[in-house]
Amino acid sequence: MPAPAIAIDHVTKRFSGHTAVKDLSFAVPPGVIFGLLGPNGAGKSTTIRMIMDIIEPDEGTISLFGASVSGRDLSARVGFLPEERGLYRRMKIRDQLVFLGEIKGMRPSDAKSKADNWLQRLGLGEWALKRVEDLSKGMQQKVQFAGTLIHEPDLVILDEPFSGLDPVNLQVMKDVVVEIARSGRSVLFSTHVMEQAERMCDRIVIIARGEKVVDGSVSEVKAGFGERHIALTFLHGKEAAERILADRTLIEKVDDYGASAEVSMAAGVDPQRLLGALVNADVGLSRFEVVEPSLQSIFIAKVGDATHVPANSEAA
């Protein structure tokens, strides 16, 4: 069986008396999209910096591809996109990508060819001879994304990679990430946006206050949570529905989204009781469905009062 792309074993990191990461263990298998999830300040970036050997753990061990060597020794096999963007602002875009490829061990001719391919793929072909400072922030982010991937690394590490992107460019970059995993390579990306993780990840680990609280495949995590929800969409009669959903003998919790809602039934209550009450109140329904809990609801339940991050929040 192939060794994990990343194996973290009982890792702890402290800064001036503050424990940023505490006894953390998880493994990233080959060929998966792995989500490192958690609220702001949970220890995600600290964990990534230890994987990249930018900082060292105080306790525990980290191995890449089964080898207990530093991330710097395996630089040619790893692509890293940090949360803090760092490009040479006065350098031409194509030259910058070629430079990044060469320092990863690529021949200049190969780096030039790959740079041109990536610029075309990401819609930047017409900007190849422009300086980085001439680009918008979103375009600069795509350049750095291409620089992360130009040498075709076996492991791609992305720290909050989708922050600030418009929907079109967000989808382009998501498609690339999925292609990488399908080719048998591994992707680890950190985010606090649960909607992104739920749509993309094969496996996840959630950390809060530096400690692991969830670890497993997305389907395993949802099945293990146990709680199931009712998804509702109203055509009319929302006021009558609100009175029914306020009945705590029937409903434990309501997430209200306007014309839609997601509810948790009170203990021991059959969902058919809710359906009957809504029908008797002449509430028009276009959806009444028993669904798995969302990753967002699991995140909030597991993380507790560490923070409450809206599903579509892109806050830093």
Contacts in CASP RR format, 6 or more apart in sequence:
PFRMAT RR
TARGET T0000
AUTHOR 0000-0000-0000
METHOD contacts of the structure
MODEL  1
MPAPAIAIDHVTKRFSGHTAVKDLSFAVPPGVIFGLLGPNGAGKSTTIRM
IMDIIEPDEGTISLFGASVSGRDLSARVGFLPEERGLYRRMKIRDQLVFL
GEIKGMRPSDAKSKADNWLQRLGLGEWALKRVEDLSKGMQQKVQFAGTLI
HEPDLVILDEPFSGLDPVNLQVMKDVVVEIARSGRSVLFSTHVMEQAERM
CDRIVIIARGEKVVDGSVSEVKAGFGERHIALTFLHGKEAAERILADRTL
IEKVDDYGASAEVSMAAGVDPQRLLGALVNADVGLSRFEVVEPSLQSIFI
AKVGDATHVPANSEAA
2 29 0 8 1.000
2 30 0 8 1.000
3 63 0 8 1.000
3 65 0 8 1.000
3 66 0 8 1.000
4 27 0 8 1.000
4 28 0 8 1.000
4 29 0 8 1.000
4 30 0 8 1.000
4 63 0 8 1.000
4 65 0 8 1.000
4 66 0 8 1.000
5 28 0 8 1.000
5 29 0 8 1.000
5 30 0 8 1.000
5 31 0 8 1.000
5 64 0 8 1.000
5 65 0 8 1.000
5 154 0 8 1.000
5 155 0 8 1.000
5 186 0 8 1.000
5 188 0 8 1.000
6 27 0 8 1.000
6 28 0 8 1.000
6 51 0 8 1.000
6 62 0 8 1.000
6 63 0 8 1.000
6 64 0 8 1.000
6 155 0 8 1.000
6 186 0 8 1.000
6 188 0 8 1.000
7 27 0 8 1.000
7 28 0 8 1.000
7 62 0 8 1.000
7 63 0 8 1.000
7 64 0 8 1.000
7 66 0 8 1.000
8 24 0 8 1.000
8 25 0 8 1.000
8 26 0 8 1.000
8 27 0 8 1.000
8 47 0 8 1.000
8 51 0 8 1.000
8 61 0 8 1.000
8 62 0 8 1.000
9 25 0 8 1.000
9 60 0 8 1.000
9 61 0 8 1.000
9 62 0 8 1.000
9 63 0 8 1.000
10 23 0 8 1.000
10 24 0 8 1.000
10 25 0 8 1.000
10 59 0 8 1.000
10 60 0 8 1.000
10 61 0 8 1.000
11 21 0 8 1.000
11 23 0 8 1.000
11 24 0 8 1.000
11 25 0 8 1.000
11 47 0 8 1.000
11 50 0 8 1.000
11 57 0 8 1.000
11 59 0 8 1.000
11 60 0 8 1.000
11 61 0 8 1.000
11 62 0 8 1.000
12 19 0 8 1.000
12 21 0 8 1.000
12 22 0 8 1.000
12 23 0 8 1.000
12 24 0 8 1.000
12 57 0 8 1.000
12 58 0 8 1.000
12 59 0 8 1.000
12 60 0 8 1.000
13 19 0 8 1.000
13 20 0 8 1.000
13 21 0 8 1.000
13 46 0 8 1.000
13 50 0 8 1.000
13 55 0 8 1.000
13 57 0 8 1.000
13 58 0 8 1.000
14 20 0 8 1.000
14 58 0 8 1.000
19 210 0 8 1.000
20 43 0 8 1.000
20 46 0 8 1.000
20 210 0 8 1.000
21 43 0 8 1.000
21 46 0 8 1.000
21 47 0 8 1.000
21 50 0 8 1.000
21 57 0 8 1.000
21 207 0 8 1.000
21 210 0 8 1.000
22 209 0 8 1.000
22 210 0 8 1.000
22 211 0 8 1.000
23 59 0 8 1.000
23 211 0 8 1.000
24 47 0 8 1.000
24 207 0 8 1.000
24 210 0 8 1.000
24 211 0 8 1.000
24 212 0 8 1.000
25 212 0 8 1.000
26 205 0 8 1.000
26 212 0 8 1.000
26 215 0 8 1.000
28 34 0 8 1.000
28 155 0 8 1.000
28 186 0 8 1.000
28 188 0 8 1.000
28 203 0 8 1.000
29 186 0 8 1.000
29 203 0 8 1.000
30 184 0 8 1.000
30 185 0 8 1.000
30 186 0 8 1.000
31 181 0 8 1.000
31 183 0 8 1.000
31 184 0 8 1.000
31 185 0 8 1.000
31 186 0 8 1.000
31 187 0 8 1.000
32 181 0 8 1.000
32 186 0 8 1.000
32 187 0 8 1.000
32 202 0 8 1.000
32 203 0 8 1.000
33 177 0 8 1.000
33 178 0 8 1.000
33 181 0 8 1.000
33 187 0 8 1.000
33 189 0 8 1.000
33 200 0 8 1.000
33 201 0 8 1.000
33 202 0 8 1.000
33 203 0 8 1.000
34 186 0 8 1.000
34 187 0 8 1.000
34 188 0 8 1.000
34 189 0 8 1.000
34 201 0 8 1.000
34 202 0 8 1.000
34 203 0 8 1.000
34 204 0 8 1.000
34 205 0 8 1.000
35 188 0 8 1.000
35 189 0 8 1.000
35 190 0 8 1.000
35 191 0 8 1.000
35 197 0 8 1.000
35 201 0 8 1.000
35 203 0 8 1.000
35 204 0 8 1.000
35 205 0 8 1.000
36 44 0 8 1.000
36 47 0 8 1.000
36 48 0 8 1.000
36 188 0 8 1.000
36 189 0 8 1.000
36 190 0 8 1.000
36 191 0 8 1.000
36 204 0 8 1.000
36 205 0 8 1.000
36 207 0 8 1.000
37 44 0 8 1.000
37 190 0 8 1.000
37 191 0 8 1.000
37 192 0 8 1.000
37 194 0 8 1.000
37 197 0 8 1.000
37 204 0 8 1.000
37 205 0 8 1.000
37 206 0 8 1.000
37 207 0 8 1.000
37 214 0 8 1.000
37 299 0 8 1.000
38 44 0 8 1.000
38 190 0 8 1.000
38 192 0 8 1.000
38 206 0 8 1.000
38 207 0 8 1.000
38 208 0 8 1.000
38 299 0 8 1.000
38 303 0 8 1.000
38 306 0 8 1.000
39 192 0 8 1.000
39 208 0 8 1.000
39 303 0 8 1.000
39 306 0 8 1.000
39 307 0 8 1.000
39 309 0 8 1.000
40 192 0 8 1.000
40 307 0 8 1.000
40 309 0 8 1.000
40 315 0 8 1.000
40 316 0 8 1.000
42 192 0 8 1.000
42 207 0 8 1.000
42 208 0 8 1.000
42 209 0 8 1.000
42 210 0 8 1.000
42 306 0 8 1.000
43 207 0 8 1.000
43 210 0 8 1.000
44 159 0 8 1.000
44 190 0 8 1.000
44 192 0 8 1.000
44 207 0 8 1.000
45 83 0 8 1.000
45 159 0 8 1.000
45 190 0 8 1.000
46 55 0 8 1.000
47 190 0 8 1.000
47 207 0 8 1.000
48 80 0 8 1.000
48 82 0 8 1.000
48 157 0 8 1.000
48 159 0 8 1.000
48 188 0 8 1.000
48 190 0 8 1.000
49 55 0 8 1.000
50 56 0 8 1.000
50 57 0 8 1.000
50 62 0 8 1.000
51 62 0 8 1.000
51 64 0 8 1.000
51 71 0 8 1.000
51 157 0 8 1.000
51 188 0 8 1.000
52 71 0 8 1.000
52 78 0 8 1.000
52 80 0 8 1.000
52 157 0 8 1.000
53 70 0 8 1.000
53 71 0 8 1.000
53 72 0 8 1.000
61 68 0 8 1.000
63 69 0 8 1.000
64 71 0 8 1.000
64 74 0 8 1.000
64 77 0 8 1.000
64 78 0 8 1.000
64 155 0 8 1.000
65 74 0 8 1.000
65 77 0 8 1.000
65 154 0 8 1.000
65 155 0 8 1.000
67 73 0 8 1.000
67 74 0 8 1.000
71 78 0 8 1.000
75 104 0 8 1.000
76 104 0 8 1.000
76 105 0 8 1.000
76 151 0 8 1.000
76 153 0 8 1.000
77 153 0 8 1.000
77 154 0 8 1.000
77 155 0 8 1.000
78 153 0 8 1.000
78 154 0 8 1.000
78 155 0 8 1.000
78 156 0 8 1.000
78 157 0 8 1.000
79 148 0 8 1.000
79 149 0 8 1.000
79 151 0 8 1.000
79 153 0 8 1.000
79 155 0 8 1.000
79 156 0 8 1.000
79 157 0 8 1.000
80 148 0 8 1.000
80 156 0 8 1.000
80 157 0 8 1.000
80 159 0 8 1.000
81 144 0 8 1.000
81 145 0 8 1.000
81 148 0 8 1.000
81 156 0 8 1.000
81 157 0 8 1.000
81 158 0 8 1.000
81 159 0 8 1.000
81 161 0 8 1.000
82 159 0 8 1.000
83 159 0 8 1.000
83 160 0 8 1.000
83 163 0 8 1.000
83 190 0 8 1.000
85 140 0 8 1.000
85 141 0 8 1.000
85 144 0 8 1.000
86 144 0 8 1.000
87 96 0 8 1.000
87 132 0 8 1.000
87 140 0 8 1.000
87 143 0 8 1.000
87 144 0 8 1.000
88 96 0 8 1.000
88 132 0 8 1.000
89 131 0 8 1.000
89 132 0 8 1.000
89 133 0 8 1.000
90 131 0 8 1.000
90 132 0 8 1.000
90 133 0 8 1.000
91 99 0 8 1.000
91 131 0 8 1.000
91 132 0 8 1.000
92 128 0 8 1.000
92 129 0 8 1.000
92 130 0 8 1.000
92 131 0 8 1.000
93 119 0 8 1.000
93 124 0 8 1.000
93 127 0 8 1.000
93 128 0 8 1.000
93 129 0 8 1.000
93 130 0 8 1.000
93 131 0 8 1.000
93 132 0 8 1.000
93 135 0 8 1.000
93 143 0 8 1.000
94 112 0 8 1.000
94 115 0 8 1.000
94 116 0 8 1.000
94 119 0 8 1.000
94 128 0 8 1.000
94 129 0 8 1.000
96 132 0 8 1.000
96 143 0 8 1.000
96 147 0 8 1.000
97 111 0 8 1.000
97 114 0 8 1.000
97 115 0 8 1.000
97 118 0 8 1.000
97 119 0 8 1.000
97 143 0 8 1.000
97 146 0 8 1.000
97 147 0 8 1.000
97 150 0 8 1.000
98 108 0 8 1.000
98 111 0 8 1.000
98 112 0 8 1.000
98 115 0 8 1.000
99 111 0 8 1.000
100 111 0 8 1.000
100 147 0 8 1.000
100 150 0 8 1.000
101 111 0 8 1.000
101 114 0 8 1.000
101 115 0 8 1.000
101 147 0 8 1.000
101 150 0 8 1.000
101 151 0 8 1.000
102 108 0 8 1.000
102 111 0 8 1.000
104 150 0 8 1.000
104 151 0 8 1.000
104 153 0 8 1.000
105 151 0 8 1.000
106 114 0 8 1.000
106 150 0 8 1.000
106 151 0 8 1.000
111 150 0 8 1.000
114 150 0 8 1.000
114 151 0 8 1.000
114 152 0 8 1.000
115 128 0 8 1.000
115 146 0 8 1.000
115 150 0 8 1.000
116 125 0 8 1.000
116 128 0 8 1.000
118 124 0 8 1.000
118 146 0 8 1.000
118 147 0 8 1.000
118 149 0 8 1.000
118 150 0 8 1.000
119 125 0 8 1.000
119 127 0 8 1.000
119 128 0 8 1.000
119 146 0 8 1.000
121 146 0 8 1.000
121 172 0 8 1.000
121 176 0 8 1.000
122 142 0 8 1.000
122 143 0 8 1.000
122 145 0 8 1.000
122 146 0 8 1.000
122 169 0 8 1.000
122 172 0 8 1.000
123 142 0 8 1.000
124 139 0 8 1.000
124 142 0 8 1.000
124 143 0 8 1.000
124 146 0 8 1.000
127 134 0 8 1.000
127 135 0 8 1.000
127 139 0 8 1.000
132 140 0 8 1.000
132 143 0 8 1.000
135 143 0 8 1.000
137 164 0 8 1.000
138 164 0 8 1.000
138 165 0 8 1.000
138 166 0 8 1.000
138 169 0 8 1.000
141 161 0 8 1.000
141 164 0 8 1.000
141 165 0 8 1.000
141 169 0 8 1.000
142 169 0 8 1.000
142 172 0 8 1.000
142 173 0 8 1.000
145 161 0 8 1.000
145 173 0 8 1.000
145 176 0 8 1.000
148 156 0 8 1.000
148 158 0 8 1.000
149 156 0 8 1.000
149 176 0 8 1.000
149 180 0 8 1.000
153 185 0 8 1.000
154 185 0 8 1.000
154 186 0 8 1.000
155 185 0 8 1.000
155 186 0 8 1.000
155 187 0 8 1.000
155 188 0 8 1.000
156 177 0 8 1.000
156 180 0 8 1.000
156 185 0 8 1.000
156 186 0 8 1.000
156 187 0 8 1.000
156 188 0 8 1.000
157 187 0 8 1.000
157 188 0 8 1.000
157 189 0 8 1.000
158 177 0 8 1.000
158 187 0 8 1.000
158 188 0 8 1.000
158 189 0 8 1.000
158 190 0 8 1.000
159 189 0 8 1.000
159 190 0 8 1.000
160 189 0 8 1.000
160 190 0 8 1.000
160 191 0 8 1.000
160 192 0 8 1.000
160 316 0 8 1.000
161 173 0 8 1.000
161 177 0 8 1.000
161 189 0 8 1.000
161 191 0 8 1.000
162 170 0 8 1.000
162 173 0 8 1.000
162 174 0 8 1.000
162 191 0 8 1.000
162 193 0 8 1.000
162 196 0 8 1.000
162 314 0 8 1.000
163 314 0 8 1.000
163 316 0 8 1.000
164 314 0 8 1.000
165 173 0 8 1.000
174 196 0 8 1.000
174 199 0 8 1.000
174 200 0 8 1.000
177 187 0 8 1.000
177 189 0 8 1.000
177 200 0 8 1.000
178 200 0 8 1.000
180 187 0 8 1.000
181 187 0 8 1.000
181 202 0 8 1.000
191 197 0 8 1.000
192 309 0 8 1.000
192 313 0 8 1.000
192 315 0 8 1.000
193 309 0 8 1.000
193 311 0 8 1.000
193 312 0 8 1.000
193 313 0 8 1.000
193 314 0 8 1.000
194 294 0 8 1.000
194 295 0 8 1.000
194 296 0 8 1.000
194 299 0 8 1.000
194 309 0 8 1.000
194 311 0 8 1.000
195 295 0 8 1.000
195 296 0 8 1.000
195 311 0 8 1.000
195 312 0 8 1.000
197 204 0 8 1.000
197 218 0 8 1.000
197 295 0 8 1.000
198 218 0 8 1.000
198 294 0 8 1.000
198 295 0 8 1.000
198 296 0 8 1.000
201 218 0 8 1.000
202 217 0 8 1.000
202 218 0 8 1.000
203 216 0 8 1.000
203 217 0 8 1.000
203 218 0 8 1.000
204 214 0 8 1.000
204 215 0 8 1.000
204 216 0 8 1.000
204 217 0 8 1.000
204 218 0 8 1.000
204 221 0 8 1.000
204 295 0 8 1.000
205 212 0 8 1.000
205 214 0 8 1.000
205 215 0 8 1.000
205 216 0 8 1.000
206 212 0 8 1.000
206 213 0 8 1.000
206 214 0 8 1.000
206 215 0 8 1.000
206 299 0 8 1.000
206 302 0 8 1.000
206 303 0 8 1.000
207 213 0 8 1.000
208 302 0 8 1.000
208 303 0 8 1.000
208 304 0 8 1.000
208 306 0 8 1.000
209 306 0 8 1.000
213 302 0 8 1.000
213 303 0 8 1.000
214 221 0 8 1.000
214 298 0 8 1.000
214 302 0 8 1.000
218 295 0 8 1.000
221 295 0 8 1.000
221 298 0 8 1.000
222 292 0 8 1.000
222 293 0 8 1.000
222 295 0 8 1.000
222 298 0 8 1.000
223 292 0 8 1.000
225 293 0 8 1.000
225 298 0 8 1.000
225 301 0 8 1.000
226 293 0 8 1.000
227 264 0 8 1.000
227 293 0 8 1.000
227 297 0 8 1.000
227 301 0 8 1.000
228 290 0 8 1.000
228 291 0 8 1.000
228 292 0 8 1.000
228 293 0 8 1.000
229 262 0 8 1.000
229 263 0 8 1.000
229 264 0 8 1.000
229 290 0 8 1.000
229 291 0 8 1.000
229 292 0 8 1.000
229 293 0 8 1.000
229 294 0 8 1.000
229 297 0 8 1.000
230 262 0 8 1.000
230 263 0 8 1.000
230 264 0 8 1.000
230 265 0 8 1.000
230 271 0 8 1.000
230 274 0 8 1.000
230 288 0 8 1.000
230 289 0 8 1.000
230 290 0 8 1.000
230 291 0 8 1.000
231 260 0 8 1.000
231 261 0 8 1.000
231 262 0 8 1.000
231 287 0 8 1.000
231 288 0 8 1.000
231 289 0 8 1.000
231 290 0 8 1.000
231 291 0 8 1.000
232 241 0 8 1.000
232 260 0 8 1.000
232 261 0 8 1.000
232 262 0 8 1.000
232 263 0 8 1.000
232 278 0 8 1.000
232 285 0 8 1.000
232 287 0 8 1.000
232 288 0 8 1.000
233 259 0 8 1.000
233 260 0 8 1.000
233 285 0 8 1.000
233 286 0 8 1.000
233 287 0 8 1.000
234 241 0 8 1.000
234 259 0 8 1.000
234 260 0 8 1.000
234 261 0 8 1.000
234 283 0 8 1.000
234 284 0 8 1.000
234 285 0 8 1.000
234 286 0 8 1.000
235 284 0 8 1.000
235 285 0 8 1.000
235 286 0 8 1.000
236 283 0 8 1.000
236 284 0 8 1.000
237 281 0 8 1.000
237 282 0 8 1.000
237 283 0 8 1.000
237 284 0 8 1.000
238 258 0 8 1.000
238 259 0 8 1.000
238 283 0 8 1.000
240 281 0 8 1.000
240 282 0 8 1.000
240 283 0 8 1.000
241 261 0 8 1.000
241 278 0 8 1.000
241 281 0 8 1.000
241 283 0 8 1.000
243 281 0 8 1.000
244 250 0 8 1.000
244 251 0 8 1.000
244 274 0 8 1.000
244 277 0 8 1.000
244 278 0 8 1.000
244 281 0 8 1.000
244 283 0 8 1.000
245 251 0 8 1.000
245 254 0 8 1.000
245 256 0 8 1.000
245 261 0 8 1.000
245 263 0 8 1.000
246 254 0 8 1.000
248 266 0 8 1.000
249 266 0 8 1.000
249 269 0 8 1.000
250 265 0 8 1.000
250 266 0 8 1.000
250 269 0 8 1.000
250 273 0 8 1.000
250 274 0 8 1.000
250 277 0 8 1.000
251 263 0 8 1.000
251 264 0 8 1.000
251 265 0 8 1.000
251 266 0 8 1.000
251 274 0 8 1.000
252 263 0 8 1.000
252 264 0 8 1.000
252 265 0 8 1.000
252 266 0 8 1.000
252 267 0 8 1.000
253 263 0 8 1.000
253 264 0 8 1.000
254 261 0 8 1.000
254 262 0 8 1.000
254 263 0 8 1.000
254 264 0 8 1.000
255 261 0 8 1.000
255 262 0 8 1.000
255 263 0 8 1.000
255 297 0 8 1.000
260 287 0 8 1.000
262 291 0 8 1.000
262 294 0 8 1.000
262 297 0 8 1.000
263 274 0 8 1.000
265 271 0 8 1.000
265 274 0 8 1.000
271 290 0 8 1.000
275 288 0 8 1.000
278 284 0 8 1.000
278 285 0 8 1.000
278 288 0 8 1.000
279 285 0 8 1.000
294 311 0 8 1.000
296 311 0 8 1.000
299 309 0 8 1.000
300 308 0 8 1.000
309 315 0 8 1.000
END
